[in-house]
Amino acid sequence: MTSKLTSQFLLDPKLTYLNHGSFGACPKSVIENLGKWQMRMEKDPVQLLDADISPLLANSRNALGNFVGCEGDDLVYYPNPTHAVNAVARSLKLKLDDEVLSTNHIYGALDFTWKQVCKDTKAKFIKAELPPPIKSKDEFLNKFFSYVSARTRVIFISHITSMTAMIFPVEEIIQFARERDILAIIDGAHVPGHLPLNITALDPDIYTGACHKWMCAPKGTSFLYVKKSLQNDIMPPVISWGWEMELPDKSPFLNKHEWQGTRDMTPFLVVPEAIKFLNDNNWQERGKLNRALVVSKRNQFLELLNSRPICPDDWLGQMATIELPIDDPLQFKQSLLEKYNIQIPVFTWGNITVLRYSMHFYNKEEDLNRLIGAVKELLD
């Protein structure tokens, strides 16, 4: 990668940052655009928040809709996918012994969400146990579908898993659910800006994604997509202005979800600038290069550790998870940061300890070489 792209980010140049997957990182142009919107708001908060915000949000939603492949009016902004999934989960009319099916790869916060919602409704939350290594799509699907029963009402699954960095075969899962009248809810937190996404073609019932991760938008910028036929069934977590369709030119879905009390909406207005940055820098081509590096360096890791891959190569995007033979993940993470200036997550998942590395615009091959060398030294 050229130094030109690296210099467009605000990351500490002394840091080897291999953790884009957690909170993303913003380029300078995005932060500058955010500052302009915030200055405009503070010059006349009433004008922006009372008069201008609705058409400005519509413009931003339309830009986002074009980027993720759906109509802008089928999206609403949320600060993060956890908020969005909470709104959805609490809106469902689950009953005694209904089943919500997910996997043991579910993001931790949403694991808590579904456990509590099912406890409140007396439904059952079932997690398909899909331990690594996963060897093929057919093996995965057969095992996952074996957990479906006549009581399954919802399938909630990650498009790209947070902990294990796997791209799940959601196309087949959505089709399976549609054929059986099961609600398909997809957690795509890691997908926008990571993989090309066309929600209309994918055709889930509900999809949520983060803009502040791989799209490099400001923190607290995510979206909730709901299929038109279901929009009246999904309630916002906060009942506020718009509850009784205050603005007649917008759908009930937009009215109810868009305004949830006073909050800073300027990060949502920066999404078009983030998309421009991605497109100006040929993000899809860069993603292909990153994926090739992620796969090749994973193979070096596996050879170094004499370890197994936890999934096939074609299940990886711009990040990968490696099993480590260590007992103290926190100490290992701190050693990588303090001794080598490498910022990267190391954690326990299930009964294994793993390290997850990410690649984005600002990363280069030397970053992963430095990581491999540091891991080798620490293990030795």
N, C-alpha and C positions, 0 to 999 in steps of 0.2 A: 504494500500500500504506500502511496506517496505521502510525504510529509505534509503536503497541502491538506489532505483530508484529516490527518492526525491533529494538525494545528487548528482545525475548525471546531474542535471540542474543548471543553473547559476542564477536562480531567488533569489532575496533577501529573506533569510529565515525568516525575520520578517514580510514578506508580505503574506497575504492569497490571492493567485492569482487565480481568478475565471473568467478570461477573455482571455482564450486561443483562443477563436474564433476570436478575432480582429487581432492580429499579430503573433499568435503562441508563441512558446518559444523553444529555441535551447538547446539540451543537450551538455555537454562539448565535447563529442567525435565529434560532428558535427562542433563545433566551431574550435576545434583543426585541423580537416581535412580541413576546409576552410583556416586556417592559413597556412597549408602546401602548398596548391595550390597557395595561394597568394605569398608565399616566392619563390616558383618555378617560378612563373611569373616574379617576380621582379629580379630574378637572370639573366634572359634572356627573356625580354618581347617579342622580335622578334621571338624567338624559339617557345614560347608557343602560341602566338597569330597568328603567320604567318604559322608555320609548323605543330604544334601539335594539334591545337584546333579542327580541323574537326574530326579526329578519336576519340579524347577524348569526344567530344559532342555526337558522335554516340554511344559510349559505355554507356554514361549516359542516352541518350534517350532510348536505348534498355532496360536498367535496369528499367527505369520508365515505358516503354511500358509493360514489364512483370508485373509490379505492378498494373497498371490500366487496363490491359486487352486489349491491342491493339499493332499493330506493331510500333516499335520505329520510323520508317521513316514516320509515319503518325502524328508525334508530332513535334512541334517546341517550343523552350523555349521563354517565355516572362517574363518580370519582375512581372507582376500581371495580373489577369483576366480582369481588366479594360482596360489595353493596348490591350489585345488580342481581346476583344469584339469590341473595337474601330476599330481595323484593319478589322474585319469581317463586321461590320455595314457599314463602309465607302466603302466597296467593293461591296456591293449589288447594283444591278441595279433597285432600287425602282423607281416607276413612280407615276404620279399624282393619288391620291386616293387609291393606294395600302395600305394595312393595315398590321401593325406589332402589334401582340397581346401579351401582357404580363399581369402582375397582379399588384395589389397595394402592393404586398409584394416584389417588385423588389428592388434590392440594389440601394441606392440613386445615386451613381456616374453613374450607367448604365441607370438609369432613365433619367439623363441629356443627356447621349450619344444618346439614341434613340429619345428623343424629338428633339435634334438638327439635327440629320440625317434625320428625317422625315420632319422637317421644311425645310431643304435644298433641299429635293427631292420632296416636296409637297405630300408626303405620309401621312398616318394617324397613329398616335401612340395611341393605345387603351389599357387601363389597366382595366382588369376585376376586379370589386370590390368584394372582397371575405373577408368580415369582420369576425372577430371572434365572437362567437365560431364556428369553423368548426367541424361538428359532425361526418361526415363519408366521405369515399372516393367517394361514389356515389354522395352524395350531392355536393361535391367539383367539381367533373368532370362535372356533369350536368350543374352547374352554369357557370363553366369556358367555356365549349363548346358552351354555349348559346351566347357567344360573337363572335364566329367564323362566318364569312360571306363569300360570294363568292369572296370578295376582299382580304381576308386574305392570305398574301404571306409568312409571317414569324410568328412562335411562338417562343418567347424568354421567358424562364422560369427558375427559380432557382430549383436546385435539393434539396438543403437544403437552406432555406431562412435565410438571415443574421439577419434581425430584429426580426422575430417571431420564428426562430429556428425550423421550421417545415420541415419534409421530405415530399416533394411533390411527387405524383404518376406519375413520369416522364415516366415510362414504357408505361403506357396507353396513355399518351399525345403524345409520340413519335410515337406510332403505329397509333393513330388517324391522326397525321400530315402526316405520310407516305402514308396512304390510300387516302389522298386528295391532294397530291403533294404540301404540305406546308413545307417550310424549318423549321426544328426543331433545334434550337440552345439552348444548355443547359448551364446555369451558375452553374458549380459544384465547386465553390470556396471552399466550406466547406467539400467536400466529400472525396478526397484522404487522407487516414489515419484516417478517421472518420468512414466511412462505407466501406465494401468491394465493389470494383468497377470493372466491366468488360464492358469496352466501346464497344467492339465488339458485345457482347450479347445484350447490350442496344440498339445499332445501331442508335445513333443520327446522324444528318448531321454534326453538329459541337458541340464540347464540350470543355469547358475550366475549369481548376482546379488550385488551388494554392497548391504548395508544401511547402510553408513557414507557412501554418497554422497547420493542424493536422498531417502532415508528419514531422514537426519539422525541415525542411530544412532552410537554411539561408534566410533572408528577401530578397524579390525581385526575387523569384524563382517560376515560374508558367509555365503552358503549354497550348498550343492550339492544339487540335486535329481537323483535317478536313478529312472527308471521301474522299477517293481517287478521286472519280468522280467530286469532287468540288474543288480540290486543286488548279487548274489553275485559278479559279475565285476569290480567296482570295488574296488580295494584302497586302504587309507589309505597315506600316505607313511611313517607310523611304525607299526610293529607294537608294540602295548602291551597293557595290560589290556583285556579284552574280546575278545581275538583268538579265544579258544575259548569264546565266549558265556558269560562269567562271570555275566551277569544274564539269566536265562531268560525274563523277561517282555518282553524287547526282541528285535527282529529281529537277525540277524547283521550286517546293514548298520549299524544303530545302534551295536551293541556294538563293532564294529571301528573305526568312524570317530569316535565321540563322545569317547573318552578317548585322547589321544595324548601321554600323559605330563602331568606337572604344568604347568599354565599358568593364567593368569587368565581364567576363564570368565565373569566378571561382565559384560563388555560384551554377551555373548549374552543375558543376563537382562534387559537394558535394552530389547531390541527391542519388547516390548509397550508400553513408555512412548513410544518413538519413533512407533509406529503411532498411539497415542492423540493425540500432538501433531499428527500429520498430519490425522487425522480431525476433531479439535476445531477445526482451522483450515481445513477444507474444501479439502484439498489438490488435489482434482481440478478444482474450479472455478478455483482460483488457477493451476493448471497451464495451463488454457485461456487465461486472461488473459496469462500469461507467454508462451505460444506466439505469441499475436497480436502481442505486443510484439517478440518475437524476429524474426518475419517482417517486420513493418513497418520495424524498424530495419535489418534486412539490406538491404531495398530502398533505404533512405537511404545505407547504406554503398556499395552497388553504384553508385548514382548519383554519389556523391562520387568514387569511384575509377574511374568509367567502366569497370566490371568486369562479369564474367559471374557468374551464380549457379552454384555447383558441383552443385546438386541442386534438384529442384522444391520449392516451398513446403511441400507436404504431406509431405515427408520430414523435416521439422524438428520438434523438440519444444521443450524449454526451453533449448536452446543451438544455436549456429550457428557455422560456420567461414567466414572471409572471406579471400580471397587478397589479399596485400599486395605492392605493388611496392617491396620493400626488399631489401637484401643481407645485413643483419646482424640476425637476429631477436633475439639475446640483448641487443644494445645497445638495440633498439627496446623490448623488454620492460622493461629497466632504466629507460629514459627515462620510460615510462608510470608506473612505480612511483615513481621519485625526483622527477619534476617534477609529477605529477598525482595521486599516491597511488592509482593504479589497479592492482589486482592481477589480472593476466590472462595466460594463456599465449600466447606468440608463438614459433613454431617452424617448422622446415622439414619438409615432408611430400612425399615423392617429389621432384619437381623444382620445387616451388613453396613459397613462404613464406606462412604463414597465421597468423591470429589467431582464437582461439575464445572466445566470450563465453557465459556461463551466467546464467540468471535463476532465483532461488528466492524464498522467502517474504520475505526481507529486502531484496530489490532493488525498485527503482522505475524509472519511465521516465527520470527525471533521471539515473540512473546511466549509461544507454546514451547519453543526449544528451551527457553529460560525456565519455564514451569517444569518440564521433564527433568532438566538438570537439578533443579531444587528438590523435587520429590526424590530423585535418586540419592542425593546427598543426605537428606533427612532420614530416609529409610536405612541407608548404610550406617 
